[in-house]
Amino acid sequence: MYGVTFYTLQDDALFFNTNKSNDIDAGGPISHFKRDDMWVSWGKVPFIPFKNNRVEMTDLSFVKPLIDEYDKSRSEAANYVEEVKNLIFVLYGYGGQDLHEFMRVLNEDRAIPLDDKESGGLEPLTPTMDITALREHYEQLKRDLIEDGQSINKDLDKFGSAPSGVALKFMYAGIDLKCNALETEFKMGFENLLYFVDIYLNEINQGGYENVEVDIVFNRDMKINESESIANCGASLGVVSNKTIVANHPWVDDVEMW
């Protein structure tokens, strides 16, 4: 990529823009930037992607169908709870009666008169739905959302109110895998960025750094059981150095101060 070309959109078609693509004073095509009144190129398109993942898709795209299905199941359960309060009455022998008057008498007196016990009668109908199966369905959807979204399972019934270090690592396993993938993609993005940084420093006479190794470090925070960590630090006295113990103590922010 040693030049920059411009196009103009007209009537859903691209046309080459001669004026923008050429420097009139220099009498030739333009490039990425000027150095001493001369056009210079980066060598490739100065576009640096920082990808979310290797397939370049958002996190929502992996869980959107599950979220929609979960909302639908929860809505159906809510509708059922609302519907069971509205019973449907089937009347026998009340063909000539006004239904609104019947409901008024039933709501006020909580009883209905029966003139003919043999042919007259009342039968309530209620909507039927297997709530247990529905609950199992949306609970499974919730577990699928946690797994596919690589999020944190906050079900304390399994881990307890104060999970141990091993349990916390298991809880955060999914998001830790996502961080690993994101770190890989961002390292590639920073490597592409350093290519342009090296050229820029060389152009402004700040030295050449093309062969200098650069380590990119990503710091992560992980929830821990502080009581367990402090107890382990106390049990390690005399086994490892004090500096190592201080570095692993959850209440120490600056190890150099110790």
C-alpha atoms as one frame of an Amber mdcrd trajectory, in Angstrom:
protein
   0.000   0.000   0.000   2.037   2.942  -1.296  -0.744   5.305  -2.282  -4.183
   6.494  -1.244  -7.032   6.593  -3.725 -10.337   8.411  -3.262 -13.676   7.509
  -4.781 -16.955   9.413  -4.977 -20.309   7.717  -4.509 -22.807   8.701  -7.189
 -26.067   6.875  -7.880 -24.960   3.727  -5.982 -21.719   3.617  -7.983 -18.109
   4.525  -7.096 -16.151   6.829  -9.388 -12.440   7.544  -9.111 -11.769  11.050
  -7.759  -8.770  12.366  -9.692  -8.383  15.624  -7.770  -8.300  14.062  -4.296
  -6.142  11.124  -5.321  -3.360  13.298  -6.758  -1.254  16.111  -5.357  -1.358
  18.971  -7.870   1.805  20.623  -6.514   3.770  17.386  -6.374   2.404  16.234
  -9.676   1.729  12.676  -8.496  -0.444  10.455  -6.328  -0.795  11.236  -2.634
   0.128   8.805   0.128  -0.507   8.526   3.879   1.462  11.528   5.196   4.066
  14.091   4.175   7.706  14.254   5.238   9.752  17.206   4.029   7.134  17.972
   1.381   7.291  14.386   0.159   4.479  11.866   0.401   5.380   8.812   2.504
   3.427   5.597   3.019   2.943   3.461   6.129   3.427   0.418   3.932  -0.060
  -0.876   4.671  -3.492   0.483   5.496  -3.331   2.257   8.884  -6.247   0.362
  10.339  -5.767  -1.492  13.643  -8.563  -3.883  14.668  -9.001  -4.937  18.284
 -11.251  -7.945  17.838 -13.613  -9.346  20.434 -12.925 -12.863  19.165 -11.489
 -14.601  16.131 -14.903 -14.753  14.396 -15.414 -11.007  14.986 -18.851 -11.364
  16.560 -20.391  -9.647  19.559 -21.030 -11.562  22.778 -24.766 -10.950  22.368
 -24.911 -12.919  19.114 -24.063 -16.151  20.966 -26.826 -15.843  23.572 -29.563
 -13.739  21.917 -31.760 -16.756  20.933 -31.453 -18.162  24.468 -32.421 -14.818
  26.001 -35.472 -14.571  23.735 -36.551 -18.113  24.633 -36.001 -17.438  28.342
 -38.124 -14.270  28.193 -40.829 -16.160  26.312 -40.946 -18.965  28.897 -41.055
 -16.523  31.799 -43.813 -14.577  30.068 -45.884 -17.728  29.543 -45.534 -18.617
  33.226 -46.585 -15.095  34.250 -49.579 -15.225  31.914 -50.652 -18.549  33.394
 -50.506 -17.196  36.947 -52.653 -14.278  35.824 -55.116 -16.511  33.982 -55.808
 -18.925  36.836 -57.466 -16.048  38.694 -59.977 -15.670  35.861 -62.052 -18.836
  35.953 -64.326 -19.739  33.066 -67.779 -20.850  34.207 -69.900 -23.305  32.229
 -73.607 -22.896  33.116 -76.222 -25.600  32.746 -79.868 -24.553  32.599 -79.080
 -20.837  32.641 -79.541 -20.118  28.965 -81.937 -17.228  29.517 -79.956 -15.556
  32.276 -77.872 -12.427  31.786 -74.166 -13.329  32.214 -73.190  -9.952  33.635
 -75.962 -10.249  36.242 -74.795 -13.792  37.035 -71.190 -12.644  37.652 -72.426
  -9.749  39.808 -74.465 -12.054  42.032 -71.627 -14.572  42.217 -69.041 -11.943
  43.216 -71.301 -10.278  45.758 -73.039 -13.281  47.337 -70.387 -15.925  46.628
 -73.238 -18.323  45.742 -75.729 -19.009  42.963 -79.338 -20.188  43.166 -80.284
 -23.457  41.413 -83.959 -23.845  40.437 -83.492 -27.238  38.820 -80.970 -29.411
  40.604 -81.057 -32.111  37.929 -80.546 -30.097  34.729 -79.028 -26.915  36.162
 -75.504 -26.599  37.385 -72.178 -24.779  37.322 -68.752 -26.064  36.324 -65.584
 -23.954  36.539 -62.904 -24.388  33.880 -59.293 -23.438  34.513 -56.430 -23.237
  32.002 -54.000 -26.116  32.346 -50.250 -25.797  32.096 -47.404 -27.896  33.432
 -45.639 -25.272  35.545 -43.017 -27.787  36.700 -41.929 -28.579  33.158 -41.963
 -24.885  32.283 -39.811 -24.047  35.316 -37.305 -26.773  34.415 -37.207 -25.406
  30.866 -36.291 -21.843  31.803 -33.896 -23.023  34.521 -32.065 -25.035  31.856
 -32.107 -21.980  29.603 -30.506 -19.968  32.404 -27.743 -22.557  32.757 -27.201
 -22.499  28.992 -26.963 -18.701  29.078 -24.260 -18.864  31.740 -22.297 -21.489
  29.825 -22.607 -20.010  26.325 -22.076 -16.454  27.572 -19.067 -17.583  29.666
 -20.422 -15.655  32.628 -20.421 -16.369  36.360 -22.735 -18.873  37.980 -24.034
 -17.172  41.123 -26.000 -20.166  42.382 -24.993 -20.120  46.067 -26.954 -23.309
  46.714 -24.086 -25.209  45.110 -21.116 -23.159  46.303 -22.310 -21.905  49.696
 -22.241 -18.393  51.116 -18.421 -18.401  51.467 -16.981 -20.502  48.630 -13.382
 -21.661  48.870 -10.609 -20.683  46.495 -11.138 -23.800  44.381 -14.896 -23.132
  44.147 -14.276 -19.504  43.161 -11.920 -20.595  40.377 -14.602 -22.990  39.150
 -17.223 -20.204  39.247 -14.992 -17.870  37.230 -13.737 -20.553  34.814 -15.974
 -19.395  31.944 -15.073 -15.715  32.159 -11.403 -16.685  32.581 -11.531 -18.558
  29.252 -13.128 -15.523  27.626 -10.357 -13.304  29.027  -7.754 -15.659  27.537
  -9.328 -15.391  24.076  -9.748 -11.614  24.362  -6.144 -11.238  25.518  -4.910
 -13.136  22.460  -6.854 -10.880  20.084  -5.753  -7.686  21.844  -2.108  -8.767
  21.771  -2.389  -9.070  17.997  -3.974  -5.615  17.907  -1.148  -4.077  19.950
   1.439  -5.767  17.733  -0.164  -4.087  14.706  -0.190  -0.800  16.590   3.510
  -1.091  17.426   4.271  -1.412  13.697   2.987   2.130  13.129   4.545   3.415
  16.375   7.987   2.159  15.281   7.680   3.874  11.901   6.492   7.102  13.520
   9.393   7.186  16.010  11.829   6.553  13.182  10.301   9.331  11.064  10.652
  11.919  13.873  14.242  10.794  14.528  13.532   9.233  17.920  15.369   6.016
  17.114  14.600   2.687  15.519  12.692   0.164  17.618  11.676  -2.380  15.012
  13.824  -5.139  16.541  13.052  -4.289  20.176  11.009  -6.900  22.027   7.933
  -5.538  23.803   6.030  -7.536  26.432   2.356  -6.691  26.724   1.002  -7.604
  30.170  -2.712  -7.763  30.996  -3.579  -7.491  34.684  -6.592  -9.420  35.904
  -8.589  -9.313  39.122 -10.035 -12.491  40.579 -12.378 -12.829  43.532 -10.747
 -14.764  46.361 -11.665 -16.036  49.795  -9.670 -13.562  51.902  -9.912 -15.559
  55.136  -8.544 -18.639  53.406  -5.726 -16.646  51.742  -4.704 -14.991  55.020
  -4.694 -18.371  56.787  -2.484 -19.816  54.040  -0.087 -16.867  54.382   0.167
 -17.482  58.138   0.780 -21.181  57.608   3.580 -20.392  55.131   5.770 -18.540
  57.666   9.184 -20.136  57.743   8.469 -22.121  54.581   8.756 -19.355  51.979
  10.267 -15.872  52.151   8.420 -13.067  53.906   8.387 -11.076  50.666   6.519
 -13.889  48.930   4.006 -14.054  51.771   3.460 -10.285  51.705   3.030 -10.336
  47.914   0.263 -12.926  48.227  -1.511 -11.280  51.160  -4.896  -9.882  49.962
  -4.585  -6.684  52.043  -1.203  -5.605  50.655  -1.335  -3.170  47.736   2.329
  -2.105  47.485   4.797  -4.896  48.144   7.803  -2.560  47.860   6.679  -0.654
  50.966   7.350  -3.780  53.017
